[in-house]
């Protein structure tokens, strides 16, 4: 699951050109991000088959301070498995096509399934590609790091991953289940200097195979899956990699999060306060890809992925969202947190706050599915993000 989160994080930082595409597109009032004969043909065909099937595409230039300039396309289908079931959230199928100027590329597919009156949930993901990103090292969280070129090298991750998760409702909003993930990652330095930097930080150079079986638990009583205005969403995951599961390493990663959503207006749902607490800890022979990386997998905005890396991390953030019009909402957010080795040296690492603003565009109003654009400023860093749904 962690590989899935990291791969889909790539599509979040989007450049100014994508903002231009969205706001200059005359078809936005018809709930389309882009227009064209091929897309119109797909939409009309789906409408003939089933009016409750929705289709959208998010394309655009991608800029990430860790992976640099690239291009991503995300097609997405949203539908109900059982038309008579009004309780179950809609299922979705999405894909990611990505490449950038450093010859990185990635193809991935993600399937979310909900059925039987919201008693069952399943997530299946697959991805394959070669991603090159900045490597700042590990355990450097006692100081603020800037983005000067002498502070990092380049590493390459040739990745294949498969993840499958299945939950069953136990009581109320409480779900329990299992997650299995397999990944094969060939990690190398882009040059001899980057390889030396990796070895100096005790980061393995070569192939790692991880096979992880995870008991996982979720609490979810949100009023809406894609745009929550009240309720809570929490998760606890024990990622256990073992030679018994044919993993090349033995390690444990424990991840926990708690999201809260509160409607602040009695007359409408236009003003919402959302907040997120995230905690992660690692034990054992943990590969670099599974260490706690600030801003990767935790939805924290403003910091270059891979800059602050250690065995543990924790952060808290809050976002105020306001619907100013039928298709547009604005937001302001702030938060802070840190990475650290363990509780004993928690006080030795620096606090990493950030703040920013965002815009949400309702691309499928019938489902309340929105595309968001966020601008965040942090300590010696910044971030520009785009995604589908809500930021967290």
N, C-alpha and C positions, 0 to 999 in steps of 0.2 A: 504493500500500500504506500510506503514512503516513496518508492520510485515513482509511482503514479502521481503523487502530490507534487514532487519536484519537477516532473516533466510538464505537468499542466501549469506549473508556475511560470513557465517560459512565456506563455501567451499573455500574461498579465501586463508586462511593461510595454506600452504601445506609444509610438511617437506622435508628434504633432500632425503629421500627414493623415493619420487615421482619424484624428479629431476633425480635420478638414473634410474628410470623406463623409463622416456622419452628418455634420451640420449643413453641408452643401448638397446633400442628397434630397431631391424633391419627393422621393418616395417614402420618406420617413413617416408621413401621416398615414400611409397605407401599411405600416408595420414592416417595412423592408429596410435592411441595412444597405444592400446594393440592388440595382436593377439590371436586367438583361434578359434576352430571349430564353436562354437555357434555364435560368432560375424561375422565370415566370411559367415556363412549361412544367417544371417540377411542382410548383405551387398549385397550378390549375389541375394537374393530374391527381395530386393528393386530395384536393377538395372534392373531386369527382368520386374518389374512393371512400373518403370519410372526412366530413367537415371538421371533425374533432382532432385531426392530425395537423400539427403546426410545423412549419419548416422555416429556418432562418440560417443565414451565413454571416459570420464575422470575418472579414478579410482586412488586411492592412499591413503597412510597414511596422516592424517591431524594433524598439530600441531598449536594450537592457544594459545597464552599466557593467554587468558581469560578462554577458555574451555578445554585446555590441549590436550593430544594425542587422536586421534580418526581415523576413516576411513570413506571415502566418495566415492560414485560412482555417476556420472552424465551422464546418456545417453541423447543424443540429436538428434532430427530429424530436418532437414532443407529442405524446399520445397516451391514451388510456387503454390498458389491456382488457378491461371489462367495462363496457359502456354503461351498464346498469349500476355499477359500483360508484356511488357518489362520495364515499369516504376516503378511498385510496388516492394518494397524490398521483399525478401523471408520471409515467415512465419516460425515459429519454435515451436517445442514441446520439453520440457525438464523436467527431473525429478531429484530429489535429494534423495538419501538414505544415512543416516548418523548415526553413533553411536561412542561413545568414552569410555575411561576407567573409567569415572565417572558415568556410566550408563545413560548417555544422549543419546537420539535418536530422529530422525526427518525423516519424509517422506513428501515430497512436490512435487507438479506438477505446471509447469508454461507454459501457452499457449500464444504465440504472434501471432496475425493475422494482415495481411495487405492485402487490396483488393481494387478493383475498381479504378485502376490507382493511387494508393496511396492517395485516398480521405478519406478512412476509416482505422482506426487502433483500435485494441482491445487487452487488456491484461487480462487474467484470471489466478488467482493463488489460490491454496489450499494447506494447510499444517496442519500437526498434529504431536505432539511429546512432549517430556519432556526434556528440556534443562537446564543444571546446569552450572552456570558461576560465576566468581568472582564479588563480590560486594564491591566497594570501598566507597560507600556513594554518596552524592550529594552536590553540591555547595562547593566543595573543590578545586576550580580552582585558588585560590590565591597563591598556592605553587606548586612546582614540586613534584610529588608523585612517589616513586620507587615501585618495585614489591615485597618488603619484605612481608612475610606472615602475619605480624601483621597489615598490612594496609588494609586487605580485609577479608571478609567472603565469604560463598558460598550460593547462592540462587537458587531455582528451579522454572522454569516456565513451567507448563503444559499448552500447547498452542494448540488452534484450531483456524485457521483463513481462511477466504475466501475473496478474493478481485476481483472486476471486474471493468475495466476501458474501456471507449469507446470514441474515438476522431473522429471529422469530420473536414476535411480541410475547412477553411473559406476563405483564400486568400493566394496565394504564399506558403510559408512554415509555415503559421500560422494555428494551430489547436486548437479547443476548444472542451471540453467535460465534462463528469461527471465520478466520481469514487465513488464506494461504497465498503466499507470494514466492515467486521464483525469479531470480535475476542472475544474469551473467554479464559482468562488467569488466572490460579490459581498460585499465586506467594507466595512462602514460603521460610523461611530460612532453610538451610540444618541442622542446629543445633540451640540450644537456644542462643548461642553467636551471630550467624548470624541474628537470628530473632530480638534480642535486638538492633543490629546495624541498621537493617532496620527501626525499630520503632523510634530509636533515630534520624534518618534522615527523619522522617515523610513519610516513604514509606509504602504503604498499604500492609498488610499481609492478604491474602485471595483471593477471586475470583473477577475479574473485567471483565465486559462485555462492549465492546465498539462497537458502531454502528455509522459509520462515512459516511457522504455524502459530497463529495468534488467537487466543481467547479475546473477544472484544465485546464491549457492552455500550449501549446507547440509551440516553433518555431524550425523548423528543415529544414535546406537546405544543410546538409552534402552531400558530393559526394558519400559516401559509408556508409552503416549502421554499418558494422562490423570493418572496417579499414578506418577511415576518414583522409583525407589529406588536405581538405579545407572545409570551411563553418562554420556554428554555430549551436549549439543545446542548447536550453534554455527551462526552464520550470517554471511554477508558480502554486502552489497548495494550496488551502484553505481547510484544513481538519477540518470540523466542527462536533463535537460529541455533541449530544443533547438527552435529555430525550424524545423528540418528535420522535427520531429515535430508541427508546428503549435502549439507552445507559445508563449505570449506573452513568456516569459523564457527566458534561457539560464542554467542553473546545474547544479551537481553536489552531491549529498549522498551521503556514504559512511557506512554504518552497519555496525557489527560487534558481535556479542554472543557470549558463551560461558557456558553453564550447565553446572554439574556436580552430580551426584547420588551420594551415598555412603551405603550402608547401614552403620550403626554397631553393629548387633547381629549376632552370628554365629548366634544361635538363631532369629531371626525377622526380618521386614522392618518391624517396628513403629517403629523409630527411624531417621530419615533426616536427613542434613545436605544441604541444597541451597544453592547459591550462584550468583550471576549477575554477570558483568562486562559493562558496556555502554559503547560509545564511538560518538560521532557527530561528523562534521565537515561544514561546508558551504562552498562556494565559488561565486562568481559573483553574479548578480542574483537572490538568493534571496527569494521572497515570505515574508511573516511566518508563514504556515501551515506552511512547511517548515523554519523555523529550529529550532534545538535548544531544546526546552522541557523543563525539569526536571520529572519526574513525569508526562510525557505520552509514551506510546510506548515507554518504557524500563522500565516496571513498578516504578519506584521509588515508595515510599509515604510519605505524610506531608506533602507540599507541594502547595499550590494550583497547579493547572496555569496556566501563563502568567505566574507571578510572576517566575521566573528564566529569561530568554530570551537566547540569544546564538547565535553561529555554531557553537559546539562544546560538547559536554558529555561527562562520563565519570562513572560511578558503579559502586560495588561493594556488593553486599548478600549477606547470608547468612541462612538460615532453618533452624531446627531443628524437625522435625515428628515427632510421636509419636502413634501410633494407640492410644487408650486404650480403645476399644471397637469393635465391629463396624462401627458407622455413624458414629463420631465420632473425629476427630483434633484435637489442639491444636498450636499452633506459637508460637514466639517468633522475632523477627527483628530485625536491625539492619543499618545500612549508612551509607555516606557517599559524597559526590561533589560535583561543582560544574559550573557552566556557565562558559565563557570564550570570548574572541574567537579566540585562536590560542595556540600553545605559548609564544610570547614573553611573553604576559601571563597565563599560567596561574596564577602565584603571586599575582596581584593580586585574584583573585576569592575569595570566602569559601567555606569548606567547609560543606556542608549535610547534616549527619547526621540520622538518625531511627532510632526503635526502636518495637517494638510487639508485640502478641500477636494470635493468630487462632484461629479454629475452622473445621474442615472437616467438612461433613456429606455422607455418601455417599448421593446421591440416586438413582443407578443402580448398585447393587452389582455386578451382572453385568458391567458395563463399567468399574467402579471410577471412575466419574465423580462428582466431588464439587463441592458449592457451598461457597465459603469466605466468611468474614466476618473482616475485619482492622480493628484499631484501631491507628493509628500516631500518635506524638507527635514533632514536629520543632522546629526553631528558629523561634519565633514562628508556629507553624502546627500543624496536625493533619490527620488524614484518617480516614474510615470507608469501607471498601471491601468490595464483594461481587462475586464472579464465578463462573464455571463452570470446572472443571478445577483446576489448581494455580496459585498466585500467579505463578510463573514456572517 
